Amino acid sequence: MRRSLLQQLDWAALGRLRLAARRVADGVWVGTHESRRRGAGLEFAGHRSYVPGDDLRWLDQRALLRHERLLIKQFETETERPLRLVVDATASMGFRSEQASSSKLDFAALIAAALTRVAVRSGDPVGIDFLGGGAAAESLPVAGGLEAFERALVQLSLVEPAGHLGERGAELENTLNAVGRRTVRGSLIIVISDLLEFGDSGPRLLAMLGTAGRQVVVAQILDPLEALFPLEGPVRLKASEGPLEVETNASLARAGYLEALAALQARFREALRIHGGELVICRTDADPVRAVRSLLRAAEGRSA
Amino acid sequence: MSFLVAAALAVGLLVVAPIVAHLLRRGRTPERIFPPAALVARLEAHSKERARLEDRTLLSLRTLMVVVLSVLGATPLVRCSRLTVERPHGASIALALVIDDSHSMRAQVQGETRWSLALEGARQLLRSARDGDAIAIVLSGKPARVALSPTTDLQAARAALGDLQQSDRGSDLENAITLARSAIANLERSERKLIVLGDLSGSALDAPDVSAPLENLRQPVNDCGLLDARRQGDRLTVSLACSAAATGARSLRVLGKQPVESLFADPGRLTRLALEPHLGSQVLSFVLSDPNADFELELGPADANPSNDRVRVSPAGTELDVAVVTDDAAAGVITGGPTVIEQALLAVRPEAIIRPLAVLPDETRELQGYAALVLNDPSGLGPESRGALGEWLDAGGVALGLLGPASSGLQLSSTLEPFAERSARWEPGTAPLDADPASLSWLGPESQRVGALTRSGRVRLDGAGLPGSSVVGSWRDGAPLLLRRAVGAGLVLTCGLPASVEQSDLALRPVFLALLDQLLTEAEQRRGSGSSWVGERWVFPAARTISVEGPTGPLRLATEGCDAAAQSSTACTPGEQSATPELAGQYVVTSDGVAQVRTARIDEREITDPPGSIRPATQEAGSGMDPGSVDASPELALVLLAAFAAELALRLGGEARRRQRAARALH
C-alpha cells in the first residue's frame, strides 16, 4: 500500500533542510529585497532589443526612426514577482563523489529551499516543478506565505533522484512547456539542474521560458568530479541514466572532457542570453550561500 | 627427490597465479558511475596498453617471489652444484690444494680452460672453508712447488689463489702430492684432505687420502701442438705432437713478412702438407732458402688448445753446440764412425750439434760458439789453451775433462788446469775397481751400476783438486773419481777415467750418459741452447748485469741468498742469479750488454699424455668432497626480501604519483 505523504516524510531531514535553508537565506539578505519587474510601469528603465512576442505597445518608434532598430522601452515598477523553481530530480542528480559533501539533488534542494525562503520573506509567491523524481515529485502551485515555504520544504525533502528525461528529451519538453504555460508574465523562473541530459533541444527549451515577460536563470549543479575530472589512468565510466559506458584513459581524456563541458555550458549560455537569461555554475563542494547570491544577482541582471 | 622437496617445488606452479590475476585485471578496467560520461572520449586501446605497461614490473616481481619462495621451501634439500669440503666430524680440517699449472691445463673443455675450471673449483673450496681450517696450495707444474704454506688466514689463501698464473711447465704431480702431503702432515687437525685440481697428467691415483673431484678436467681433448722449430744451418726441423684424441688433418702455415716462396727451397711441400694426427711426436724437416729469415709457423685448424699452435722459428746460433776434443784412436770404436763420446752425446741430446775438434783452440773466440766442451785424455794444456779455456769458462762454459794415461805424461809448459793439478797421476792396474754408487747418486738411478769400471787403471785425483773443487764421486776405496769446480759463470767437471773403452768401462755404462746429460743440462742453464724446458731454471753468474725479456715482458731475476724484498735494496750481496721461464717461447737474455736468444719449449708429454684417472674407491673414500651440500637459504631469503621491498617501493611510489596528479587536477 502506498504510504501517505506524511508517513513518507522524514521530519528530521525536513528540520535540517529548514534550518539550512534559513541560514542560507539569512546569509543572502534580510528584508531589503525589492521585487522588481521590468516592463510596463511608471519609471523608464532603458531599452532592450525586440524579440517576437513582445507587446508592440512598448515599441519605441522614435528609436526605430532614428536608429532603424526595433527596441522595446522598459519601465520599473514595484510589484510582486512570482518565483517558479524547476528542480531536476532525475537519476543523474543523485550522483555524489568522494570530494563532495552532498549529492547534486541535495544541493539543489537546499538552494531551492533557500530561494523559497528569500522569496517568501520578500513577499513573493513561490511554485516548484520537478523534472523526474518519481511519484513523490509533485508540482507545487505558486503561493505565498510561510505555508508555501513549509510545503516547499516537505516536497523537496520527499523527492528522490529517479527517472530520466526520456528519449530525445520528451519529458523535458513536456515539463518545460507546462511550466511556461503556468508561469505568468513578470515571473522569475530558476531552473536547477546538471543540464547533462537535456540534449540538443535543451538550450532552446530553456531559452523559451524567458519569453512572454518572464526571466529565466539556470543553475547548473556539478559535482567537483564532474567539474574537474581529476581521475587518472584507465577507467570505465558508466552514465547514471541510460546504458552508456565509456572505457578510457582519464589522464589523456581530461582535456577533451573539460572542453566538451565548456562547450555545453557555452551553448546554454548563448541560448539563454537571447531572452536575457543567465547561466550560473554551482559546484556541490562550494558554499551554498554564494551559490544563492549568484543566482539572485543573475536574476537582478548583474553578472553572476 | 623426497616428497617434501617435490611439494615445495610444486608451490612454484603458483607462478601462474599472478599472471592469471594480471590478465584478469588487465581485462577489467576499474568501473565507476559518471553522469557526464557522454562527454568523455573513448580511449579503450590506449587504456589497455597502459595497464599492461604499468603492471609488468609488479607482475615480474610477484612471479620471482613465488619462484624464490618455492625454492626456499625446498632448500636445503635442493642443493647447488659446487665444491665444498666435507666435515664428517665438524671440526677444523687441514686442506692441501694441488693445482696443476702445467701446459695441458690450457686446453679447453666445455668452453673454458682447464686452468680456469680448476681455479674456480679452488675458489669454491675456499668459500666453504671456515675459521680454523689450515689451507696449503701446491702447484704441480714441474718442478712442484709450494705456492702457499699452510695457513689459517683464509684471506691470505684467497689472495694467493688470485695471484696464481698459468704456465707452460711440464707436470710433476707425484712430487706435488708428496709435497702437499708433507705440508699438512704435521698440522694438528683431525681431518687432512688433499685435493688435486688438474687433469692428473696420465697418472692413475690410488692413494686413499687424495681426491680429484673435477672429473671434467680429465676429459680427453683434441690437441696437436708445435713443440719447437729449430734452424740448423739451412735446415729447419719442426717438432709437433698430438694427443690420442686428436682428430682431423693439420696443416702448417707461415706467418711472416716474407712470402713462403722466398723462405723454403720447396715451398710447395709446406703448402701441400696434410698431417694426419697420431699419438706422439713427429719431426718434419725442411730446407730453407733463406737461413736468416725471421718467421713463425702456425698449425691449423684451431683445436682445444690454441696456445700451442704457433711457434717462432729459432734464430741461427741458438743450437746447443758441444765441442769434443779427443783422439779418434783413443775414443773411437772398432766399427768406425763417431767416437763413443759423440754417440753418447747424440743419444742424450739428439738436437745438439756435436763438433769434434782435433786440438783445443788457443783463442777464446774459437770457443765462444760452444756451450759445452768434453776433453778426453788430454796430454796437458798449453798456456794459450789454458788462457782461452779459462776465459770461456768464466763466461759460462761447461767443460768435462776425462783424464787418462796421457794426462800423466805432461810436457814442461803443460798442466791439467783447469781440471786438476799436475799431481794427478795415472795408476795402472788390471784388477777391476768399483765406484761408490752412493757418491754418484745425484746422477740418478744410472749410478747404481758402477762396479768394475776400470780395465787398465785410473787417474788418482787425491790432492789433485784445484782450489774450489769438491768431490762429487768417489771410488770404493775413497779416492776421488769425480771433481766439480765452479769457475766464474762456468763449471768444470773432472773425471778420473778416460772414455777409451780400452782403458775403462765408463763409456759403456749408463752412468756415462747420465754424466753427459748433467753436463749438457748445466750448459743449457749457463749458456743457453736452442731450447730448454719451460720451468727449468736459468742460472747466471753473480755480479753480472742480466736482463731477460720474455714473450710477455721482462722476466724476474732471483738472486741466491737474497729474498725478494732484499733484492730491491743494496743491502743484499748478490750471489748466483737465476730466472725461470714460465711460458713457452723465445727469450732474449742480455748479459753485460751481450744479447742471446733462448727458447723455452713445452714438454711433449703435456700434449701426448692422456688425462689421468683416479680409482673410484679412492675417490669415494678420501674425497672429502660434498659436491652439493650448500644451503642456499640465506641468499634466497635475501632475494625474496629485496623483491618484497621493490614491490612495496613501486606501489608506494605509484600511489604517491597518483595522489599528486589528482591534487594538481583538483587545485
HADDOCK unambig.tbl for C-alpha pairs under 7 A between the chains (distance, minus, plus):
assign (segid A and resid 92 and name CA) (segid B and resid 35 and name CA) 5.61 0.50 0.50
assign (segid A and resid 196 and name CA) (segid B and resid 36 and name CA) 6.15 0.50 0.50
assign (segid A and resid 226 and name CA) (segid B and resid 36 and name CA) 6.97 0.50 0.50
assign (segid A and resid 228 and name CA) (segid B and resid 665 and name CA) 6.90 0.50 0.50
assign (segid A and resid 228 and name CA) (segid B and resid 666 and name CA) 6.44 0.50 0.50
assign (segid A and resid 230 and name CA) (segid B and resid 662 and name CA) 5.37 0.50 0.50
assign (segid A and resid 230 and name CA) (segid B and resid 665 and name CA) 5.25 0.50 0.50
assign (segid A and resid 230 and name CA) (segid B and resid 666 and name CA) 6.18 0.50 0.50
assign (segid A and resid 231 and name CA) (segid B and resid 662 and name CA) 6.67 0.50 0.50
assign (segid A and resid 234 and name CA) (segid B and resid 29 and name CA) 6.26 0.50 0.50
assign (segid A and resid 234 and name CA) (segid B and resid 47 and name CA) 4.77 0.50 0.50
assign (segid A and resid 235 and name CA) (segid B and resid 29 and name CA) 5.53 0.50 0.50
assign (segid A and resid 235 and name CA) (segid B and resid 30 and name CA) 5.13 0.50 0.50
assign (segid A and resid 235 and name CA) (segid B and resid 31 and name CA) 5.94 0.50 0.50
assign (segid A and resid 236 and name CA) (segid B and resid 29 and name CA) 5.94 0.50 0.50
assign (segid A and resid 236 and name CA) (segid B and resid 30 and name CA) 5.83 0.50 0.50
assign (segid A and resid 236 and name CA) (segid B and resid 31 and name CA) 4.45 0.50 0.50
assign (segid A and resid 236 and name CA) (segid B and resid 32 and name CA) 6.34 0.50 0.50
assign (segid A and resid 237 and name CA) (segid B and resid 31 and name CA) 5.89 0.50 0.50
assign (segid A and resid 237 and name CA) (segid B and resid 32 and name CA) 5.32 0.50 0.50
assign (segid A and resid 237 and name CA) (segid B and resid 33 and name CA) 5.78 0.50 0.50
assign (segid A and resid 237 and name CA) (segid B and resid 34 and name CA) 5.61 0.50 0.50
assign (segid A and resid 237 and name CA) (segid B and resid 37 and name CA) 5.96 0.50 0.50
assign (segid A and resid 238 and name CA) (segid B and resid 32 and name CA) 6.10 0.50 0.50
assign (segid A and resid 238 and name CA) (segid B and resid 33 and name CA) 4.76 0.50 0.50
assign (segid A and resid 238 and name CA) (segid B and resid 34 and name CA) 5.55 0.50 0.50
assign (segid A and resid 238 and name CA) (segid B and resid 37 and name CA) 6.27 0.50 0.50
assign (segid A and resid 239 and name CA) (segid B and resid 33 and name CA) 5.92 0.50 0.50
assign (segid A and resid 239 and name CA) (segid B and resid 34 and name CA) 5.25 0.50 0.50
assign (segid A and resid 239 and name CA) (segid B and resid 35 and name CA) 4.50 0.50 0.50
assign (segid A and resid 239 and name CA) (segid B and resid 36 and name CA) 6.53 0.50 0.50
assign (segid A and resid 239 and name CA) (segid B and resid 37 and name CA) 5.31 0.50 0.50
assign (segid A and resid 240 and name CA) (segid B and resid 33 and name CA) 6.17 0.50 0.50
assign (segid A and resid 240 and name CA) (segid B and resid 34 and name CA) 6.57 0.50 0.50
assign (segid A and resid 240 and name CA) (segid B and resid 35 and name CA) 5.12 0.50 0.50
assign (segid A and resid 246 and name CA) (segid B and resid 37 and name CA) 6.50 0.50 0.50
assign (segid A and resid 246 and name CA) (segid B and resid 42 and name CA) 5.80 0.50 0.50
assign (segid A and resid 247 and name CA) (segid B and resid 42 and name CA) 5.69 0.50 0.50
assign (segid A and resid 247 and name CA) (segid B and resid 43 and name CA) 6.42 0.50 0.50
assign (segid A and resid 247 and name CA) (segid B and resid 44 and name CA) 5.25 0.50 0.50
assign (segid A and resid 248 and name CA) (segid B and resid 41 and name CA) 6.89 0.50 0.50
assign (segid A and resid 248 and name CA) (segid B and resid 42 and name CA) 4.93 0.50 0.50
assign (segid A and resid 248 and name CA) (segid B and resid 43 and name CA) 4.21 0.50 0.50
assign (segid A and resid 248 and name CA) (segid B and resid 44 and name CA) 5.05 0.50 0.50
assign (segid A and resid 248 and name CA) (segid B and resid 47 and name CA) 5.81 0.50 0.50
assign (segid A and resid 249 and name CA) (segid B and resid 43 and name CA) 5.83 0.50 0.50
assign (segid A and resid 249 and name CA) (segid B and resid 46 and name CA) 6.90 0.50 0.50
assign (segid A and resid 249 and name CA) (segid B and resid 47 and name CA) 4.93 0.50 0.50
assign (segid A and resid 253 and name CA) (segid B and resid 40 and name CA) 6.56 0.50 0.50
assign (segid A and resid 253 and name CA) (segid B and resid 41 and name CA) 6.09 0.50 0.50
assign (segid A and resid 257 and name CA) (segid B and resid 39 and name CA) 5.65 0.50 0.50
assign (segid A and resid 257 and name CA) (segid B and resid 40 and name CA) 5.08 0.50 0.50
assign (segid A and resid 260 and name CA) (segid B and resid 39 and name CA) 5.94 0.50 0.50
assign (segid A and resid 261 and name CA) (segid B and resid 39 and name CA) 6.90 0.50 0.50
